[in-house]
Amino acid sequence: MVDQRHNRLQNRGAVQIQNHWQHRRCPPVSGRSLSSKRVPATPSPMYTSKLVNQLAPSATIAAAAKARELRASGVNVLEFTLGEPDFTTPAHICDAGKAAIEAGHTHYTPATGIPALKEAICNAFKRDYGVTYQPNEVTVSNGAKHAIHNVLAAVCEPGDEVIIPTPFWVSYSALVELVGAVPVLVDTPEEAGFCMTADQFRGAITDKTRLLMLNSPSNPTGAVYPVEALEALARVAVEKDVIVMSDEIYDKLIYDGYTFKTFASFGDDVKERTIIVNGVSKAYAMTGWRIGWTLAPKEVSAAINKLQSQQTSNPCSISQHAAIAALDGPQDCIGEMLEQFQKRREYVLTRLRAMPGLTFADPGGAFYAFFNVSSHFGRELPGGVTVDNSSDFCTALLEHAHVALVTGDAFGAPGYVRLSFATSMDVIEAGLDAIEKFLS
Ligand SMILES: Cc1ncc(COP(=O)(O)O)c(C=O)c1O
């Protein structure tokens, strides 16, 4: 890190230490009467924090809940909301989980993951991308979402700015706010393939900038940054001394004609400013097992380790053993799932291209189609409804066509909607028929 950043860090450290010694101590209990009555200021004595009160609930989970509600009333809802593979976890991984139970791996493990898993993560990263990390640069967490929270809590101070290329994954801005930092949203247009340029990145950096949150392949757009574009961002990060959190959770879900490159691969000066987030959820259809991780320079990893040891302790012991089987075992299961995703992607894009008034950038990875429906705002849709935003569009589509999508507003992209094609071809075909009918 350059001197400027170093001084800033030193100053922050001083403030933290000062605050630590200024903490308030309560008087001993014997000093006041336990029986004295307290009159609550409000009808309920309970209190919830401002920080949490201001959080919006996850829009994808809310959209799925709405669809579930309608289904419970007997309607056949065609569901495209959730970002999780519809495949079951491959058998050899499940077997490793069962074997872990049989072998009695049902106790606490080291708080930040068992050594064998850390080693498997380092080996897999080296095997797949040729970049070396040591086990003391790995923290295994309860899914990638937890890993992202760890990163933000470990590196951000209240008031720090975090740059988020927009559209962004729903939880990014909420997690930034949760640590008292400030999301700085940088709009990336569809015509630019939803990729932030180096100039946009440079233009968004201020004295308060702490972190860039990058996500390629992206949820919700499926955008895969071209290698040169990524490298240009990396050069700005080094020049301006900004840390980059590269969320690479969809690294294995890349379609023909696109290339994935890890952000850590652009040289040591980039790697020392990079924190990789990844996990087994998407590549191995293991969303429920809750295993994610960070790869970070060892001083950042040490901070994350300390945080996690106080916060959650270890991720599930059984899941850790299953994750080793995923990373060390045969990798053809990924190719088999990708083949299915590729077929669905082709079908979805062909159908969407044929529908009136929709625009989108082809997704190069992940399993989402993110398309603009704003040309349908203001005109009468089936059921006699007129809508003027994506949220109302999704509500009308659900009520009148029984198709559940997620509004682009949740991803900072008004006018757009997200369709997850991580569902069966039957549902996809029926869903696109229903959308086409609704729009025409
Ligand atoms: C971009 C992105 N990052 C992180 C996650 C979280 O993954 P996990 O289920 O491992 O917490 C998701 C899940 O949808 C995601 O889309």
The ligand as an ORCA input file, in Angstrom:
! r2SCAN-3c Opt
* xyz 0 1
  C     -23.151    -12.081     -6.922
  C     -23.400    -12.945     -5.752
  N     -22.520    -12.952     -4.746
  C     -22.714    -13.718     -3.661
  C     -23.834    -14.518     -3.548
  C     -24.025    -15.308     -2.282
  O     -23.705    -16.648     -2.409
  P     -23.925    -17.650     -1.171
  O     -25.197    -18.369     -1.435
  O     -22.727    -18.554     -1.198
  O     -23.978    -16.834      0.072
  C     -24.779    -14.534     -4.559
  C     -25.999    -15.358     -4.430
  O     -26.985    -15.177     -5.099
  C     -24.556    -13.743     -5.698
  O     -25.421    -13.739     -6.722
*
